[in-house]
């Protein structure tokens, strides 16, 4: 098999012996993820995988070793997770794909024989052709094709994960120019962060962001 389904969440992907499951796989699927936070340390490991760097892999009863993984990480969730690292180098490696169809509703085109049809040789050939065409397109564009949805989803994920960005998104740039007092804005930000259940960032990192 070249596809591995994770039995754990993305937040536990890099702990214990879980990394061993990704060795030699082309894709790792984290299905039905809860809307939890993906820690900065986990994102750091995923960035290494994406850029082709070696990561530490532990095996039960054996010595750990370093390996280069070549898998694409796919996570599905009803709600987007929050991220412990919202830097450009991290967020540009995530791409959101919407699945908005509801096949349980009457008149939605639900096909009760869909599972059997997808296992036919004709369906396999069709999906392989789509995959090859998509791979060629990604290689030609040097990345996934951005859409309005993917850009908006990325921005929402950043704001949900970063209280400073969420606060700034509520205020046009002109407001900061009319009221340049940093301390006034900082205390407004603290009130906003606490109202959202977030821990305010110290004033120096806020000014940098």
WOSULFEN-V655559 format. One record per run of one state. SS is the DSSP state (hx for helix, st for strand, lp for the rest). FROM is the first residue (numbers start at 1). TO is the last residue. If there is no record, write none. Layout:
SS;FROM;TO, SS;FROM;TO
This chain:
lp;1;2, st;3;5, lp;6;9, hx;10;12, lp;13;17, hx;18;22, lp;23;26, st;27;30, lp;31;36, st;37;38, lp;39;39, hx;40;51, lp;52;53, st;54;57, lp;58;64, st;65;68, lp;69;71, st;72;75, lp;76;81, st;82;83, lp;84;87, hx;88;91, lp;92;113, hx;114;117, lp;118;120, hx;121;141, lp;142;147, hx;148;161, lp;162;162, hx;163;169, lp;170;172, hx;173;178, lp;179;181, hx;182;195, lp;196;202, hx;203;208, lp;209;209
